[in-house]
Amino acid sequence: MRSMNKIVFQVTQEGDGGYVVELCQNVREAVAGFFFDQTKPASVLFRLERDGVLVTA
């Protein structure tokens, strides 16, 4: 199986902000579980998406 250099997580931030430390730990566990029998990616990239409101009036 081919190894990956990077894996990307799309993260949607809710209005209350959330918890970054908890997110990082959950991602580490998910990556370790998914790649348990393979070479893990060299890096993990978070793409943060925030809900926003644009006032047009």
Secondary structure, 3 states (H helix, E strand, C coil): CCCCCEEEEEEEECCCCCCHHHHHHHHHHHHHHHCCCCCCCCEEEEEEEECCCCCCC
